[in-house]
């Protein structure tokens, strides 16, 4: 309330009623917060409280900028989970085992299957499956090249020939083309024999020995 030339109010800093000097106002105070002369109302907050509020805001901003980097550094310093590397193709079995366990027996089996024309869809499907196993054997052989560069190039070429000829056999079996399937199987045998000759393997592949 007004008292003389000032306003009586509670001083938070001094913790007692006090009279505030309002001579710093440009116009007289009214209850609704507007000047009696119609001008804008001026702030009735004492100057020392304004200074205290300004200082509080200042130190709050300083604290934010000081503590913020600390939190960020702590977050970045937390141990990150170790990501397991993705698996990659890696040879496990010996090359000789691949030859004796996949390439040779499947080639012999295909020779028997195509000695005569398969009678039903099941026979053709089995023939196709055996041919695809040979094609995958070519891929497996590519993972096991010799250590010398010259030998490696020849090895990859012959393994690719095996894969391609066995894939052609699988396509012929899928089409139930008997003559083309026998031709493709002969191509598989030729790919094997060229490789054996290059690397001096004393084994000749002959899928149709009964024809000789």
Residue frames as qw, qx, qy, qz and C-alpha x, y, z in Angstrom:
[[0.000, 0.888, 0.460, 0.000, 0.00, 0.00, 0.00],
 [0.336, 0.650, -0.051, 0.679, 1.02, 3.63, -0.39],
 [0.524, -0.725, -0.287, 0.344, 2.44, 5.56, 2.52],
 [0.193, -0.779, 0.161, 0.575, 3.57, 9.11, 1.95],
 [0.388, 0.718, -0.405, -0.412, 5.85, 9.15, -1.06],
 [0.101, 0.374, -0.914, -0.123, 6.45, 5.43, -1.07],
 [0.809, -0.105, -0.415, -0.402, 4.96, 1.99, -1.05],
 [0.490, -0.470, 0.652, -0.337, 4.87, -0.20, 2.04],
 [0.886, 0.203, -0.351, -0.224, 5.75, -3.80, 1.33],
 [0.869, -0.425, 0.242, 0.080, 7.68, -6.78, 2.58],
 [0.247, 0.786, -0.562, -0.074, 11.40, -6.62, 1.96],
 [0.986, 0.010, -0.166, -0.016, 12.58, -10.18, 1.27],
 [0.592, 0.447, -0.440, 0.506, 16.24, -9.30, 1.75],
 [0.051, -0.426, 0.491, -0.758, 15.75, -7.56, 5.10],
 [0.380, -0.311, -0.871, 0.031, 12.81, -9.78, 6.15],
 [0.071, -0.505, -0.533, 0.675, 10.72, -6.91, 7.46],
 [0.283, 0.850, 0.440, 0.063, 8.18, -4.35, 6.22],
 [0.392, -0.318, 0.141, 0.852, 9.76, -1.39, 4.54],
 [0.350, 0.826, 0.218, -0.384, 8.83, 1.68, 2.53],
 [0.638, 0.161, 0.458, 0.597, 9.99, 1.66, -1.09],
 [0.019, 0.596, -0.077, -0.799, 10.82, 4.94, -2.72],
 [0.568, 0.515, 0.621, 0.166, 8.78, 5.26, -5.92],
 [0.086, 0.851, -0.074, -0.513, 10.26, 8.55, -7.01],
 [0.258, -0.319, 0.730, 0.547, 12.16, 6.55, -9.67],
 [0.402, 0.498, 0.762, 0.100, 8.84, 5.99, -11.43],
 [0.118, 0.114, 0.346, 0.924, 7.89, 8.28, -14.29],
 [0.445, -0.386, -0.303, -0.749, 4.23, 8.26, -13.25],
 [0.465, -0.318, 0.550, -0.617, 2.15, 7.53, -10.14],
 [0.056, 0.039, -0.997, -0.023, 1.17, 3.91, -9.23],
 [0.667, -0.096, -0.044, -0.737, -2.36, 2.57, -9.57],
 [0.703, -0.180, 0.623, -0.292, -3.88, -0.73, -8.34],
 [0.889, 0.383, 0.220, -0.120, -4.31, -2.25, -11.80],
 [0.739, -0.193, 0.375, 0.525, -0.64, -1.84, -12.60],
 [0.439, 0.603, 0.331, 0.578, -1.05, 1.08, -15.08],
 [0.255, -0.079, -0.175, 0.948, -0.02, 4.69, -14.69],
 [0.151, 0.668, 0.545, -0.484, -2.73, 7.20, -13.80],
 [0.173, 0.648, -0.205, -0.713, -1.73, 9.36, -16.75],
 [0.841, 0.463, 0.077, -0.268, -2.34, 6.46, -19.14],
 [0.310, 0.701, -0.640, -0.049, 1.36, 5.75, -19.66],
 [0.806, 0.057, -0.589, 0.026, 2.96, 2.33, -19.25],
 [0.717, -0.686, 0.071, -0.105, 3.43, 1.06, -15.73],
 [0.284, 0.684, -0.633, 0.226, 6.98, 0.88, -14.47],
 [0.740, -0.084, -0.647, 0.164, 8.45, -2.07, -12.57],
 [0.477, -0.776, 0.131, -0.392, 8.11, -1.82, -8.77],
 [0.933, -0.147, -0.176, 0.278, 10.86, -4.37, -8.17],
 [0.337, -0.892, 0.201, 0.226, 13.60, -2.71, -6.11],
 [0.460, 0.764, -0.450, -0.055, 16.89, -2.21, -7.97],
 [0.207, -0.527, 0.814, -0.128, 18.83, -4.53, -5.64],
 [0.753, 0.116, 0.611, -0.215, 16.37, -7.37, -6.37],
 [0.708, 0.685, -0.072, -0.154, 16.86, -6.80, -10.10],
 [0.161, 0.732, -0.660, 0.048, 20.61, -7.08, -9.57],
 [0.508, -0.273, 0.788, -0.215, 20.18, -10.30, -7.57],
 [0.818, 0.377, 0.376, -0.220, 17.97, -11.85, -10.26],
 [0.552, 0.771, -0.305, -0.086, 20.44, -10.87, -12.98],
 [0.076, -0.616, 0.776, -0.118, 23.32, -12.39, -11.05],
 [0.693, -0.040, 0.674, -0.251, 21.32, -15.61, -10.47],
 [0.803, 0.560, 0.122, -0.161, 20.61, -15.97, -14.17],
 [0.317, 0.797, -0.513, -0.004, 24.25, -15.27, -14.99],
 [0.267, -0.468, 0.827, -0.160, 25.60, -17.93, -12.64],
 [0.799, 0.188, 0.507, -0.262, 22.97, -20.42, -13.85],
 [0.711, 0.683, -0.131, -0.101, 24.17, -19.97, -17.45],
 [0.093, 0.717, -0.682, 0.106, 27.80, -20.29, -16.33],
 [0.568, -0.246, 0.748, -0.240, 26.98, -23.52, -14.48],
 [0.849, 0.400, 0.268, -0.216, 25.24, -24.98, -17.53],
 [0.593, 0.736, -0.327, 0.019, 28.19, -24.28, -19.81],
 [0.098, -0.642, 0.730, -0.211, 30.65, -25.54, -17.20],
 [0.613, -0.129, 0.732, -0.269, 28.88, -28.78, -16.33],
 [0.802, 0.474, 0.044, -0.360, 27.60, -29.62, -19.83],
 [0.516, 0.610, -0.600, -0.039, 30.99, -30.63, -21.30],
 [0.241, -0.381, 0.836, -0.313, 31.63, -32.75, -18.22],
 [0.751, 0.168, 0.505, -0.390, 28.48, -34.78, -18.85],
 [0.744, 0.600, -0.190, -0.226, 29.36, -35.13, -22.53],
 [0.245, 0.611, -0.747, 0.098, 32.88, -36.31, -21.76],
 [0.464, -0.197, 0.784, -0.362, 31.57, -38.83, -19.24],
 [0.819, 0.354, 0.260, -0.370, 29.08, -40.16, -21.81],
 [0.654, 0.646, -0.384, -0.089, 31.81, -40.53, -24.42],
 [0.010, 0.573, -0.788, 0.226, 34.19, -42.12, -21.92],
 [0.805, -0.094, 0.451, -0.374, 31.80, -44.98, -21.21],
 [0.283, -0.261, 0.864, 0.325, 33.11, -48.24, -22.68],
 [0.640, 0.330, -0.230, -0.654, 31.46, -48.98, -26.01],
 [0.884, -0.014, 0.450, -0.130, 30.36, -52.55, -26.75],
 [0.177, -0.443, 0.741, 0.472, 32.88, -54.42, -28.87],
 [0.765, 0.407, -0.017, -0.500, 31.33, -55.32, -32.21],
 [0.721, -0.141, 0.656, 0.170, 32.07, -58.86, -33.30],
 [0.117, 0.439, -0.572, -0.683, 33.53, -58.95, -36.83],
 [0.821, 0.289, 0.028, -0.492, 31.30, -60.44, -39.49],
 [0.761, -0.151, 0.609, 0.165, 32.13, -64.00, -40.53],
 [0.405, 0.669, -0.427, -0.455, 33.87, -64.58, -43.85],
 [0.957, 0.206, -0.174, -0.107, 34.46, -67.68, -45.98],
 [0.194, -0.691, 0.690, -0.090, 37.23, -69.78, -44.52],
 [0.724, 0.205, -0.635, -0.175, 38.37, -73.24, -45.69],
 [0.672, -0.477, 0.439, -0.358, 38.02, -76.02, -43.14],
 [0.945, 0.029, 0.326, 0.013, 38.37, -79.38, -44.92],
 [0.390, -0.422, 0.604, 0.552, 41.41, -80.51, -46.85],
 [0.451, 0.478, -0.372, -0.655, 41.29, -80.21, -50.64],
 [0.191, 0.163, -0.952, -0.173, 41.83, -83.96, -51.01],
 [0.192, 0.284, 0.838, -0.425, 38.77, -84.59, -48.84],
 [0.451, 0.524, 0.099, -0.715, 36.63, -82.37, -51.10],
 [0.388, 0.399, -0.679, -0.478, 37.75, -84.32, -54.12],
 [0.180, 0.032, -0.983, 0.024, 37.18, -87.74, -52.55],
 [0.111, 0.346, 0.778, -0.512, 33.97, -86.80, -50.72],
 [0.379, 0.644, 0.278, -0.604, 32.15, -84.53, -53.18],
 [0.334, 0.615, -0.423, -0.576, 33.64, -84.18, -56.65],
 [0.118, 0.262, -0.925, -0.249, 34.55, -87.77, -57.50],
 [0.201, 0.252, 0.922, -0.213, 31.51, -89.62, -56.05],
 [0.402, 0.619, 0.318, -0.595, 29.01, -87.11, -57.49],
 [0.313, 0.542, -0.539, -0.564, 30.59, -87.32, -60.93],
 [0.033, 0.083, -0.989, -0.118, 30.37, -91.13, -60.84],
 [0.280, 0.415, 0.753, -0.427, 26.77, -91.00, -59.61],
 [0.408, 0.626, -0.011, -0.664, 25.79, -88.63, -62.42],
 [0.201, 0.365, -0.797, -0.437, 27.35, -90.99, -64.96],
 [0.065, 0.170, 0.980, -0.081, 25.10, -93.78, -63.68],
 [0.305, 0.557, 0.494, -0.594, 22.01, -91.53, -63.58],
 [0.429, 0.679, -0.164, -0.573, 22.53, -90.43, -67.17],
 [0.264, -0.186, 0.896, 0.306, 23.52, -93.82, -68.53],
 [0.054, 0.481, 0.796, 0.363, 19.89, -93.91, -69.62],
 [0.154, -0.451, -0.141, -0.868, 17.29, -91.19, -69.73],
 [0.125, 0.047, 0.712, -0.689, 15.65, -90.58, -66.33],
 [0.079, -0.385, -0.875, -0.283, 12.11, -91.96, -66.35],
 [0.234, -0.805, -0.543, -0.048, 10.33, -89.45, -64.12],
 [0.006, -0.897, 0.054, -0.439, 10.53, -85.96, -62.58],
 [0.715, -0.677, 0.173, 0.023, 12.08, -87.36, -59.42],
 [0.857, 0.018, 0.208, 0.471, 15.01, -88.78, -61.39],
 [0.393, 0.679, 0.100, 0.612, 15.60, -85.45, -63.12],
 [0.345, -0.889, 0.054, -0.296, 15.37, -83.57, -59.81],
 [0.830, -0.470, 0.192, 0.230, 17.98, -85.88, -58.27],
 [0.727, 0.317, 0.186, 0.579, 20.24, -85.38, -61.27],
 [0.101, 0.845, 0.043, 0.524, 19.92, -81.63, -60.94],
 [0.597, -0.790, 0.103, -0.092, 20.75, -81.80, -57.23],
 [0.866, -0.192, 0.205, 0.413, 23.91, -83.81, -57.86],
 [0.532, 0.557, 0.158, 0.618, 25.00, -81.31, -60.53],
 [0.166, -0.902, 0.010, -0.398, 24.52, -78.37, -58.15],
 [0.777, -0.591, 0.146, 0.163, 26.67, -80.10, -55.56],
 [0.769, 0.139, 0.207, 0.589, 29.45, -80.29, -58.14],
 [0.212, 0.784, 0.124, 0.570, 29.00, -76.59, -58.95],
 [0.471, -0.857, 0.085, -0.190, 29.32, -75.71, -55.26],
 [0.874, -0.259, 0.151, 0.382, 32.41, -77.90, -55.08],
 [0.548, 0.522, 0.118, 0.643, 33.92, -75.56, -57.67],
 [0.177, -0.875, 0.020, -0.450, 33.23, -72.63, -55.34],
 [0.777, -0.614, 0.127, 0.051, 34.80, -74.47, -52.42],
 [0.839, 0.085, 0.132, 0.520, 37.91, -75.20, -54.45],
 [0.285, 0.767, 0.040, 0.574, 38.31, -71.50, -55.21],
 [0.471, -0.844, 0.112, -0.229, 38.77, -70.92, -51.48],
 [0.813, -0.432, 0.335, 0.202, 41.84, -73.21, -51.47],
 [0.640, 0.743, -0.181, 0.073, 44.22, -71.94, -54.15],
 [0.830, -0.014, -0.158, 0.535, 47.95, -72.78, -54.12],
 [0.377, -0.777, -0.100, 0.494, 50.25, -70.20, -52.59],
 [0.370, -0.190, 0.416, 0.809, 52.18, -69.30, -55.73],
 [0.340, 0.521, 0.055, -0.781, 50.62, -66.67, -58.01],
 [0.333, 0.297, -0.701, -0.556, 51.02, -68.66, -61.24],
 [0.146, -0.141, -0.979, 0.034, 49.50, -71.77, -59.69],
 [0.183, 0.419, 0.574, -0.679, 46.72, -69.72, -58.12],
 [0.394, 0.410, -0.225, -0.791, 45.60, -68.31, -61.47],
 [0.371, 0.120, -0.849, -0.356, 45.46, -71.79, -63.04],
 [0.057, -0.216, -0.907, 0.355, 43.65, -73.20, -60.01],
 [0.286, 0.439, 0.367, -0.769, 40.96, -70.52, -60.05],
 [0.416, 0.335, -0.476, -0.699, 40.47, -70.94, -63.80],
 [0.330, 0.009, -0.930, -0.162, 39.97, -74.70, -63.55],
 [0.027, 0.315, 0.789, -0.526, 37.70, -74.41, -60.51],
 [0.356, 0.417, 0.073, -0.833, 35.61, -71.86, -62.40],
 [0.410, 0.204, -0.712, -0.533, 35.36, -74.23, -65.37],
 [0.172, -0.161, -0.959, 0.157, 34.08, -76.99, -63.06],
 [0.171, 0.411, 0.533, -0.720, 31.48, -74.67, -61.56],
 [0.397, 0.400, -0.212, -0.798, 30.27, -73.44, -64.97],
 [0.384, 0.120, -0.834, -0.379, 30.05, -76.88, -66.57],
 [0.104, -0.250, -0.910, 0.313, 28.23, -78.34, -63.55],
 [0.264, 0.423, 0.314, -0.808, 25.81, -75.38, -63.61],
 [0.434, 0.287, -0.509, -0.685, 25.10, -76.08, -67.30],
 [0.278, -0.058, -0.957, -0.054, 24.37, -79.70, -66.35],
 [0.074, 0.355, 0.708, -0.607, 21.92, -78.57, -63.66],
 [0.381, 0.403, -0.038, -0.831, 20.10, -76.39, -66.20],
 [0.417, 0.169, -0.757, -0.473, 19.85, -79.27, -68.69],
 [0.162, -0.189, -0.943, 0.221, 18.46, -81.52, -65.96],
 [0.215, 0.397, 0.448, -0.771, 15.90, -78.88, -65.02],
 [0.484, 0.403, -0.271, -0.728, 14.82, -78.75, -68.68],
 [0.820, 0.049, 0.552, -0.143, 14.80, -82.60, -68.85],
 [0.592, 0.716, -0.318, -0.190, 17.11, -82.40, -71.88],
 [0.938, -0.231, 0.230, 0.115, 18.86, -85.77, -71.90],
 [0.772, 0.432, 0.042, 0.464, 21.35, -85.17, -74.70],
 [0.096, 0.827, -0.183, 0.522, 22.33, -81.75, -73.36],
 [0.682, -0.665, 0.238, -0.189, 22.72, -83.19, -69.88],
 [0.940, -0.048, 0.169, 0.292, 25.13, -85.89, -71.10],
 [0.539, 0.637, -0.032, 0.550, 27.11, -83.27, -73.04],
 [0.227, -0.846, 0.204, -0.438, 27.34, -81.08, -69.95],
 [0.851, -0.475, 0.222, 0.005, 28.51, -84.01, -67.81],
 [0.843, 0.264, 0.072, 0.463, 31.29, -84.67, -70.34],
 [0.198, 0.796, -0.114, 0.560, 32.23, -81.00, -69.92],
 [0.616, -0.731, 0.207, -0.211, 32.46, -81.54, -66.15],
 [0.937, -0.148, 0.186, 0.255, 34.82, -84.47, -66.68],
 [0.625, 0.560, 0.020, 0.543, 36.97, -82.44, -69.10],
 [0.140, -0.872, 0.169, -0.439, 37.27, -79.60, -66.57],
 [0.792, -0.556, 0.251, -0.033, 38.43, -82.05, -63.91],
 [0.909, 0.105, 0.175, 0.363, 40.94, -83.72, -66.20],
 [0.401, 0.756, -0.069, 0.513, 42.46, -80.42, -67.36],
 [0.385, -0.821, 0.271, -0.322, 43.02, -79.45, -63.74],
 [0.907, -0.318, 0.263, 0.088, 44.52, -82.84, -62.90],
 [0.796, 0.410, 0.072, 0.440, 46.87, -82.55, -65.85],
 [0.128, 0.855, -0.159, 0.476, 48.00, -79.05, -64.84],
 [0.414, -0.703, 0.446, -0.368, 48.72, -80.07, -61.25],
 [0.383, 0.375, -0.844, 0.012, 49.96, -83.58, -62.13],
 [0.629, -0.142, 0.566, -0.514, 47.26, -85.56, -60.40],
 [0.085, 0.190, -0.927, -0.313, 47.30, -89.16, -61.58],
 [0.339, 0.375, 0.795, -0.335, 43.54, -89.54, -61.90],
 [0.129, -0.028, -0.538, -0.833, 41.38, -89.43, -65.02],
 [0.442, 0.283, 0.547, -0.652, 37.65, -88.81, -64.70],
 [0.194, 0.001, -0.772, -0.605, 35.43, -90.77, -67.09],
 [0.506, 0.039, 0.420, -0.752, 31.69, -90.52, -66.39],
 [0.859, 0.285, 0.023, -0.424, 30.67, -92.98, -69.14],
 [0.220, -0.498, 0.820, 0.177, 33.20, -95.84, -69.05],
 [0.631, 0.223, 0.738, -0.091, 30.63, -98.28, -70.44],
 [0.562, 0.775, 0.071, -0.280, 30.50, -96.31, -73.69],
 [0.111, 0.751, -0.613, -0.219, 34.08, -97.19, -74.51]]
